[in-house]
Amino acid sequence: MTDTASQASLGPEVPGWEARPRPPRLAMDGRTCRLEPLEPIRHGADLHAANSADRDGAMWTYLPYGPFPDEATYTDWVKDAALSENPLFFAIIDRASGKAVGVASYLRIDPDNGSVEVGHVAYSPALQRTVAATEAQFLMMKRAFDELGYRRYEWKCNALNTASMRAAERLGFTYEGTFRQAAVVKGRNRDTAWFSLLDTEWPTVRAGFEAFLDPANFDNGQQRRSLSDLIAEARAGEGASHG
């Protein structure tokens, strides 16, 4: 085998690659929301109140914890989560109300390989299906790719969680496959669906997000064009530019 063939079989080189910084415990500001490092005193009561609107506990179905019977129990969970470095938790603040209405985290943080996952996404009814829900994900992606220079951004979910799988596709992730019998969660088998977004794909996906989040895309709070359509249009334009 020639040296050239041998090198090609190992995959392309990544010139100048160095381990990336870990995501910092710093806030992220958007137009409709602000992400703050999770703090029990600052966020616990507001989060519990927002979560309590989920009367049947549906938001906890696919998470390894919850629902919580009372504020004290939930605050204990927040205290533990706030101390964690990996996952690194953030509270999602609705700018209109100033209240914490959801949680998300970075996890499986791998600076050496430039890979990080978003997970532990717990959106209260007040945050679900809102522009802020989408912008929160965008802010976390921007930090990973634009600020920290990560190469790979992951989304994983229970393969039975069709809503989460649809959300991943809407947000621009690519489905990679399902790991069978990957875990036991709350005493039940979990097959885990894997999705990813790469740094090479990010500029096009970012353009779709920016077009979606532009105030001009909304009329009295109603979107004119969907995020999925705008990402697809940006990808089509990218493809045409390379044709």
PATIDREN-807082 format. One record per residue: x, y, z of N, C-alpha, C, CB in turn; residue in three letters. Coordinates in steps of 0.02 Angstrom, whole numbers, padded with zeros to 5 digits, always signed. Glycine has a CB too. Example, Ala and Ser with C-alpha at 12.3 -4.5 7.8 and 13.67 -1.06 7.14 Angstrom:
<pts>
+00660-00284+00390+00615-00225+00390+00660-00165+00390+00565-00224+00452ala;+00642-00112+00354+00684-00053+00357+00645+00002+00394+00704-00030+00286ser;
</pts>
This chain:
<pts>
+00043-00060+00000+00000+00000+00000+00044+00062+00000-00048+00000+00062met;+00029+00111-00042+00068+00172-00046+00054+00215+00016+00052+00211-00110thr;+00100+00261+00029+00090+00307+00085+00027+00348+00076+00150+00353+00092asp;+00014+00369+00013-00046+00410+00000-00108+00371+00015-00047+00433-00073thr;-00112+00308-00006-00170+00267+00007-00178+00254+00082-00165+00201-00031ala;-00122+00242+00115-00124+00230+00187-00151+00290+00224-00055+00213+00213ser;-00128+00351+00206-00151+00411+00238-00225+00424+00225-00110+00471+00216gln;-00246+00411+00162-00316+00422+00145-00362+00378+00186-00328+00410+00070ala;-00340+00317+00202-00382+00271+00239-00392+00291+00311-00353+00201+00236ser;-00351+00339+00334-00356+00361+00403-00403+00422+00411-00287+00379+00430leu;-00427+00448+00357-00470+00506+00361-00431+00570+00353-00508+00507+00426gly;-00465+00625+00338-00430+00689+00326-00397+00715+00389-00478+00741+00298pro;-00342+00750+00380-00309+00783+00435-00350+00842+00459-00238+00805+00415glu;-00339+00861+00521-00370+00921+00550-00314+00968+00569-00416+00903+00613val;-00292+01009+00521-00232+01051+00532-00240+01098+00592-00217+01091+00469pro;-00188+01099+00633-00186+01147+00688-00235+01133+00744-00198+01214+00662gly;-00263+01074+00745-00314+01060+00796-00284+01062+00866-00347+00992+00784trp;-00320+01096+00911-00303+01097+00982-00367+01087+01022-00268+01164+01002glu;-00360+01060+01081-00418+01051+01125-00453+01118+01135-00397+01021+01194ala;-00519+01116+01136-00558+01177+01142-00572+01193+01216-00624+01170+01104arg;-00589+01255+01232-00606+01272+01301-00671+01237+01322-00613+01348+01309pro;-00678+01226+01386-00742+01200+01412-00793+01256+01410-00733+01172+01484arg;-00857+01240+01400-00908+01293+01402-00906+01330+01469-00978+01263+01391pro;-00903+01395+01468-00899+01434+01530-00966+01440+01565-00871+01503+01516pro;-00963+01451+01629-01023+01462+01669-01041+01536+01664-01013+01440+01744arg;-01061+01556+01604-01077+01626+01591-01144+01630+01555-01022+01659+01548leu;-01179+01686+01564-01245+01695+01534-01240+01702+01458-01279+01756+01564ala;-01296+01688+01424-01304+01698+01352-01366+01739+01341-01309+01629+01314met;-01359+01794+01304-01414+01841+01295-01443+01838+01225-01390+01912+01309asp;-01509+01835+01222-01546+01837+01159-01600+01890+01162-01576+01769+01144gly;-01637+01895+01108-01691+01945+01104-01751+01926+01147-01714+01954+01032arg;-01768+01862+01148-01828+01840+01184-01813+01802+01249-01870+01796+01140thr;-01750+01783+01257-01732+01745+01317-01660+01759+01337-01742+01670+01306cys;-01644+01739+01397-01576+01744+01425-01562+01678+01460-01568+01806+01473arg;-01505+01649+01447-01485+01588+01482-01434+01606+01536-01454+01536+01432leu;-01450+01586+01597-01407+01600+01654-01385+01535+01686-01444+01644+01705glu;-01323+01532+01712-01303+01472+01750-01354+01458+01805-01232+01482+01780pro;-01374+01396+01810-01427+01377+01855-01407+01391+01928-01445+01303+01847leu;-01452+01425+01965-01441+01441+02035-01505+01426+02074-01420+01515+02044glu;-01499+01389+02130-01559+01370+02168-01599+01430+02194-01540+01326+02226pro;-01565+01478+02223-01601+01535+02253-01633+01578+02199-01554+01577+02297ile;-01595+01590+02146-01620+01635+02093-01674+01603+02050-01562+01657+02050arg;-01669+01538+02038-01712+01507+01987-01759+01454+02013-01670+01478+01935his;-01745+01424+02071-01782+01365+02093-01857+01376+02098-01757+01343+02158gly;-01879+01428+02133-01950+01440+02144-01986+01454+02078-01961+01497+02192ala;-01956+01496+02036-01988+01513+01972-01995+01451+01928-01947+01567+01935asp;-01942+01409+01926-01945+01349+01885-01998+01301+01911-01878+01315+01884leu;-02001+01292+01975-02052+01247+02003-02122+01272+01986-02044+01239+02079his;-02133+01338+01994-02199+01366+01978-02216+01356+01905-02201+01441+01995ala;-02168+01367+01860-02181+01357+01789-02193+01284+01773-02122+01384+01747ala;-02154+01240+01803-02162+01168+01790-02229+01142+01816-02105+01129+01822asn;-02255+01173+01868-02317+01150+01899-02377+01157+01853-02330+01188+01963ser;-02370+01198+01801-02424+01203+01752-02430+01140+01709-02413+01264+01707ala;-02379+01098+01712-02381+01033+01676-02416+00983+01721-02308+01009+01657asp;-02482+00983+01721-02521+00946+01770-02511+00871+01767-02594+00962+01761arg;-02501+00844+01707-02495+00771+01701-02423+00747+01700-02531+00748+01639asp;-02375+00793+01709-02305+00773+01712-02275+00751+01646-02297+00719+01761gly;-02306+00771+01591-02283+00748+01525-02212+00771+01510-02329+00773+01471ala;-02191+00829+01536-02125+00855+01519-02069+00813+01549-02119+00926+01543met;-02086+00768+01596-02035+00727+01628-02034+00655+01601-02047+00726+01703trp;-02077+00639+01555-02085+00570+01533-02019+00538+01512-02134+00567+01475thr;-01978+00573+01475-01918+00544+01447-01854+00567+01483-01913+00560+01374tyr;-01861+00603+01538-01804+00624+01577-01792+00573+01633-01814+00695+01606leu;-01731+00565+01657-01717+00515+01708-01739+00534+01778-01644+00501+01709pro;-01770+00591+01786-01795+00615+01851-01862+00650+01840-01743+00663+01886tyr;-01896+00667+01896-01960+00701+01891-02017+00654+01872-01956+00757+01842gly;-02079+00677+01881-02097+00742+01910-02082+00746+01984-02171+00756+01898pro;-02082+00807+02010-02064+00818+02080-02127+00834+02120-02013+00876+02086phe;-02135+00805+02179-02198+00813+02217-02208+00882+02246-02200+00763+02271pro;-02154+00919+02259-02161+00985+02291-02100+01027+02276-02171+00978+02368asp;-02104+01091+02295-02050+01137+02280-01985+01118+02315-02070+01207+02300glu;-01990+01094+02377-01929+01076+02414-01891+01020+02379-01948+01055+02486ala;-01927+00970+02354-01895+00914+02320-01862+00938+02255-01945+00858+02306thr;-01898+00981+02219-01870+01007+02157-01809+01050+02171-01922+01047+02119tyr;-01812+01092+02223-01756+01135+02240-01694+01094+02259-01774+01182+02297thr;-01705+01037+02292-01648+00993+02307-01615+00969+02243-01672+00932+02349asp;-01657+00952+02193-01629+00932+02128-01590+00990+02097-01684+00909+02080trp;-01617+01050+02100-01584+01109+02071-01517+01121+02106-01628+01171+02077val;-01515+01112+02171-01452+01122+02208-01398+01075+02183-01463+01111+02284lys;-01415+01012+02173-01367+00964+02147-01347+00981+02076-01395+00893+02151asp;-01396+00997+02034-01383+01012+01964-01339+01074+01957-01448+01022+01925ala;-01350+01123+01999-01312+01186+01994-01238+01175+02010-01341+01238+02041ala;-01221+01123+02047-01151+01109+02065-01115+01069+02011-01149+01071+02130leu;-01152+01041+01965-01123+00997+01914-01084+01037+01862-01178+00956+01880ser;-01028+01009+01841-00988+01038+01787-01002+01004+01720-00914+01034+01803glu;-01023+00942+01723-01037+00903+01662-01089+00849+01679-00971+00871+01633asn;-01153+00864+01672-01185+00919+01634-01174+00988+01667-01259+00905+01627pro;-01175+01038+01625-01173+01108+01646-01241+01139+01631-01114+01147+01611leu;-01278+01154+01684-01348+01174+01677-01357+01250+01673-01388+01147+01735phe;-01407+01269+01632-01427+01338+01625-01503+01344+01634-01406+01367+01556phe;-01524+01397+01667-01595+01415+01671-01611+01460+01612-01612+01449+01739ala;-01669+01450+01583-01692+01490+01526-01742+01542+01552-01724+01446+01470ile;-01724+01605+01544-01764+01660+01570-01805+01691+01514-01720+01713+01605ile;-01869+01696+01522-01912+01730+01474-01904+01805+01484-01987+01708+01482asp;-01882+01840+01433-01869+01912+01441-01933+01951+01456-01836+01940+01379arg;-01989+01930+01429-02051+01967+01440-02072+01966+01513-02107+01938+01397ala;-02066+01910+01546-02087+01903+01615-02031+01909+01666-02122+01838+01625ser;-01969+01898+01642-01913+01897+01688-01908+01835+01730-01916+01956+01732gly;-01949+01784+01714-01952+01723+01754-01914+01666+01719-02025+01703+01766lys;-01886+01622+01760-01856+01560+01734-01911+01512+01715-01807+01528+01786ala;-01910+01487+01653-01965+01445+01629-01940+01379+01599-02005+01483+01577val;-01875+01367+01602-01849+01304+01575-01776+01294+01592-01858+01303+01500gly;-01752+01235+01576-01682+01216+01591-01654+01179+01530-01678+01171+01655val;-01590+01188+01518-01554+01148+01468-01481+01145+01491-01560+01179+01396ala;-01444+01098+01462-01375+01090+01484-01330+01070+01427-01370+01039+01540ser;-01265+01083+01436-01213+01050+01398-01193+00987+01436-01151+01097+01385tyr;-01181+00932+01401-01158+00871+01433-01114+00832+01384-01218+00828+01456leu;-01085+00778+01410-01036+00740+01371-00986+00789+01339-01071+00698+01316arg;-00963+00836+01380-00918+00888+01357-00849+00856+01346-00914+00947+01409ile;-00826+00860+01284-00764+00827+01264-00719+00878+01230-00777+00766+01218asp;-00683+00919+01268-00642+00972+01237-00587+00945+01192-00611+01014+01291pro;-00558+00887+01209-00504+00860+01168-00525+00847+01097-00477+00796+01199asp;-00587+00824+01088-00613+00807+01021-00661+00860+00994-00646+00740+01023asn;-00674+00912+01033-00718+00965+01010-00790+00943+01000-00692+00993+00946gly;-00814+00902+01046-00882+00875+01042-00920+00891+01106-00881+00799+01029ser;-00983+00909+01099-01025+00924+01157-01097+00909+01139-01017+00998+01180val;-01135+00888+01189-01206+00871+01179-01250+00922+01215-01221+00800+01205glu;-01308+00935+01189-01359+00973+01225-01411+00924+01251-01392+01028+01178val;-01430+00932+01313-01478+00885+01342-01507+00910+01407-01445+00818+01352gly;-01541+00865+01443-01578+00883+01504-01624+00942+01489-01529+00900+01562his;-01654+00941+01430-01698+00996+01409-01766+00986+01443-01705+00998+01331val;-01782+01031+01488-01846+01028+01524-01881+01095+01515-01835+01012+01601ala;-01926+01097+01466-01964+01157+01450-02032+01155+01484-01971+01166+01374tyr;-02046+01205+01525-02113+01209+01555-02164+01228+01502-02113+01261+01613ser;-02229+01220+01516-02280+01240+01467-02273+01312+01444-02348+01230+01496pro;-02248+01356+01488-02240+01427+01470-02187+01437+01416-02223+01468+01531ala;-02141+01390+01410-02087+01396+01361-02099+01355+01298-02021+01376+01393leu;-02136+01302+01305-02146+01256+01248-02179+01292+01189-02189+01197+01270gln;-02153+01276+01129-02180+01302+01066-02180+01379+01063-02251+01277+01056arg;-02127+01409+01091-02119+01481+01088-02055+01498+01050-02116+01512+01159thr;-02050+01561+01029-01989+01584+00997-01930+01578+01044-01996+01657+00973val;-01941+01592+01108-01887+01587+01158-01861+01516+01162-01912+01610+01226ala;-01905+01466+01155-01883+01396+01157-01833+01382+01102-01943+01349+01151ala;-01846+01409+01043-01800+01401+00986-01737+01442+00996-01835+01421+00921thr;-01745+01504+01018-01686+01547+01026-01639+01520+01079-01708+01618+01045glu;-01665+01488+01131-01622+01459+01182-01575+01407+01152-01664+01427+01238ala;-01602+01365+01108-01560+01316+01074-01508+01350+01029-01603+01267+01033gln;-01529+01402+00995-01483+01439+00951-01426+01469+00990-01521+01494+00914phe;-01440+01497+01048-01388+01528+01089-01336+01476+01112-01418+01563+01149leu;-01360+01417+01129-01314+01364+01151-01271+01339+01093-01353+01306+01182met;-01301+01334+01033-01263+01315+00974-01210+01368+00958-01309+01306+00914met;-01229+01432+00961-01183+01486+00946-01122+01484+00992-01217+01554+00951lys;-01135+01472+01055-01078+01469+01101-01031+01412+01083-01103+01461+01174arg;-01060+01354+01070-01019+01295+01055-00978+01305+00992-01063+01233+01048ala;-01009+01329+00939-00974+01335+00875-00936+01401+00868-01024+01329+00819phe;-00970+01456+00878-00940+01521+00862-00892+01545+00916-00994+01573+00853asp;-00909+01534+00980-00867+01558+01034-00812+01509+01052-00909+01573+01095glu;-00827+01444+01052-00781+01394+01078-00747+01353+01024-00817+01349+01125leu;-00773+01354+00963-00741+01319+00909-00748+01244+00910-00670+01335+00908gly;-00805+01219+00936-00816+01147+00936-00831+01122+00866-00874+01128+00984tyr;-00817+01058+00854-00826+01028+00788-00892+00991+00782-00769+00981+00773arg;-00919+00968+00838-00977+00923+00837-01023+00941+00894-00955+00849+00841arg;-01088+00945+00879-01139+00962+00928-01193+00908+00923-01170+01035+00915tyr;-01208+00876+00979-01250+00817+00979-01318+00829+01012-01215+00760+01012glu;-01366+00790+00989-01433+00787+01020-01451+00713+01024-01488+00828+00977trp;-01469+00690+01082-01489+00620+01090-01555+00617+01127-01435+00579+01128lys;-01595+00567+01111-01660+00560+01145-01683+00488+01142-01713+00607+01113cys;-01732+00473+01184-01764+00408+01181-01794+00399+01111-01819+00401+01236asn;-01782+00342+01081-01806+00331+01013-01882+00329+01009-01778+00266+00986ala;-01916+00324+01066-01989+00328+01067-02015+00399+01074-02016+00285+01124leu;-01969+00446+01087-01988+00515+01097-01992+00550+01029-01937+00551+01144asn;-02046+00540+00995-02053+00567+00927-02051+00643+00926-02118+00542+00896thr;-02076+00675+00979-02075+00748+00980-02003+00774+00983-02115+00775+01041ala;-01960+00741+01021-01891+00762+01025-01854+00748+00960-01855+00725+01083ser;-01871+00693+00927-01839+00678+00863-01860+00730+00810-01858+00607+00840met;-01923+00749+00811-01945+00801+00764-01910+00867+00779-02021+00810+00767arg;-01902+00882+00844-01870+00944+00863-01798+00946+00838-01871+00953+00939ala;-01762+00890+00845-01693+00887+00822-01689+00901+00747-01663+00818+00837ala;-01733+00871+00709-01732+00883+00636-01750+00955+00620-01781+00834+00601glu;-01798+00983+00656-01817+01052+00645-01759+01099+00659-01878+01071+00688arg;-01719+01083+00709-01663+01126+00730-01601+01117+00685-01646+01112+00801leu;-01605+01074+00636-01551+01067+00588-01504+01009+00600-01513+01128+00588gly;-01520+00966+00649-01478+00908+00662-01489+00854+00609-01491+00880+00732phe;-01440+00810+00602-01445+00752+00557-01448+00688+00598-01385+00751+00509thr;-01497+00646+00582-01504+00582+00617-01447+00536+00597-01573+00549+00600tyr;-01416+00504+00647-01359+00461+00634-01373+00387+00647-01301+00483+00677glu;-01425+00372+00685-01439+00302+00700-01466+00294+00771-01377+00260+00690gly;-01484+00233+00787-01512+00218+00853-01470+00165+00888-01585+00195+00847thr;-01450+00180+00949-01414+00132+00991-01465+00092+01030-01364+00169+01039phe;-01469+00027+01015-01520-00015+01046-01499-00034+01117-01531-00079+01004arg;-01549-00037+01161-01537-00054+01232-01478-00015+01260-01525-00129+01239gln;-01480+00051+01249-01424+00093+01271-01425+00108+01345-01426+00158+01232ala;-01485+00105+01376-01490+00123+01446-01553+00094+01476-01488+00200+01455ala;-01556+00096+01543-01616+00080+01580-01635+00144+01618-01607+00019+01630val;-01692+00173+01602-01714+00236+01631-01781+00226+01665-01718+00292+01576val;-01784+00241+01729-01845+00232+01768-01871+00161+01761-01898+00283+01746lys;-01824+00113+01760-01843+00043+01757-01865+00017+01690-01896+00031+01805gly;-01857+00058+01638-01878+00037+01571-01819+00042+01522-01937+00081+01546arg;-01821-00001+01471-01770+00001+01419-01773+00067+01381-01778-00058+01371asn;-01715+00092+01363-01711+00151+01319-01665+00136+01260-01686+00213+01358arg;-01693+00138+01200-01654+00141+01139-01642+00216+01125-01691+00106+01078asp;-01580+00234+01111-01563+00305+01105-01550+00324+01032-01501+00321+01147thr;-01587+00374+01008-01577+00401+00941-01524+00456+00944-01644+00429+00912ala;-01476+00453+00898-01421+00501+00896-01431+00549+00837-01353+00465+00891trp;-01420+00613+00851-01420+00666+00800-01357+00708+00809-01485+00710+00804phe;-01334+00739+00756-01276+00783+00762-01281+00842+00714-01211+00744+00748ser;-01243+00893+00731-01232+00952+00688-01157+00965+00689-01274+01015+00712leu;-01126+00973+00630-01055+00982+00624-01037+01056+00611-01026+00938+00570leu;-00975+01073+00628-00953+01142+00617-00957+01162+00544-00881+01150+00642asp;-00947+01115+00499-00951+01132+00427-01023+01146+00406-00922+01074+00386thr;-01071+01119+00442-01142+01129+00427-01171+01190+00463-01181+01067+00446glu;-01137+01211+00515-01164+01263+00557-01177+01330+00521-01117+01274+00614trp;-01133+01356+00479-01148+01421+00449-01215+01422+00412-01093+01439+00401pro;-01231+01368+00378-01294+01366+00341-01353+01362+00390-01296+01306+00293thr;-01347+01320+00441-01401+01314+00491-01408+01380+00529-01386+01257+00540val;-01353+01412+00544-01355+01477+00579-01393+01528+00538-01284+01503+00594arg;-01383+01528+00472-01419+01575+00429-01494+01563+00432-01395+01568+00356ala;-01514+01500+00435-01585+01485+00442-01613+01510+00508-01597+01410+00436gly;-01576+01500+00563-01598+01524+00628-01604+01600+00628-01548+01502+00683phe;-01554+01633+00600-01554+01706+00601-01613+01734+00562-01489+01734+00573glu;-01630+01702+00506-01688+01724+00467-01753+01711+00506-01691+01688+00399ala;-01755+01654+00541-01815+01638+00579-01825+01687+00638-01812+01566+00606phe;-01771+01702+00673-01775+01743+00733-01780+01818+00718-01715+01731+00777leu;-01770+01837+00656-01776+01908+00637-01847+01931+00653-01760+01918+00561asp;-01854+01987+00689-01922+02012+00704-01966+02020+00643-01917+02079+00740pro;-01936+02032+00584-01975+02039+00523-02009+01974+00503-01931+02063+00466ala;-01988+01918+00533-02019+01854+00517-02082+01841+00557-01970+01798+00529asn;-02102+01890+00597-02161+01881+00640-02211+01937+00629-02141+01877+00713phe;-02273+01917+00629-02329+01964+00621-02376+01953+00679-02366+01954+00552asp;-02376+02002+00726-02416+01995+00787-02402+01929+00824-02491+01999+00770asn;-02337+01913+00825-02316+01853+00861-02320+01788+00821-02357+01845+00921gly;-02348+01790+00762-02355+01730+00721-02300+01728+00669-02425+01728+00687gln;-02267+01671+00663-02212+01666+00615-02238+01669+00544-02174+01600+00626gln;-02200+01702+00502-02215+01704+00430-02188+01641+00396-02186+01767+00398arg;-02127+01622+00414-02096+01563+00385-02067+01520+00440-02040+01582+00333arg;-02069+01455+00432-02046+01409+00483-01970+01402+00483-02078+01340+00474ser;-01943+01382+00540-01871+01370+00544-01850+01315+00496-01851+01352+00616leu;-01889+01262+00492-01871+01207+00447-01865+01231+00375-01924+01151+00452ser;-01913+01272+00353-01911+01297+00284-01851+01342+00273-01976+01334+00268asp;-01835+01383+00322-01780+01430+00314-01713+01395+00314-01783+01483+00369leu;-01705+01343+00355-01643+01304+00353-01637+01267+00287-01640+01254+00412ile;-01694+01238+00264-01693+01203+00200-01675+01251+00143-01761+01170+00186ala;-01701+01312+00146-01685+01361+00094-01612+01380+00096-01729+01424+00102glu;-01585+01389+00157-01514+01406+00163-01470+01349+00137-01496+01422+00237ala;-01490+01287+00150-01452+01231+00125-01456+01226+00049-01477+01166+00156arg;-01514+01240+00021-01521+01239-00051-01478+01292-00083-01594+01248-00071ala;-01475+01351-00052-01434+01404-00078-01360+01388-00073-01448+01468-00041gly;-01341+01354-00020-01271+01332-00013-01253+01282-00066-01259+01302+00057glu;-01300+01235-00079-01288+01185-00130-01281+01216-00199-01343+01134-00130gly;-01324+01265-00213-01322+01298-00278-01256+01336-00288-01382+01346-00286ala;-01231+01365-00233-01169+01404-00239-01109+01361-00253-01156+01444-00176ser;-01115+01295-00239-01061+01249-00252-01073+01207-00315-01050+01203-00192his;-01130+01221-00349-01147+01181-00407-01105+01198-00469-01220+01190-00423gly;
</pts>
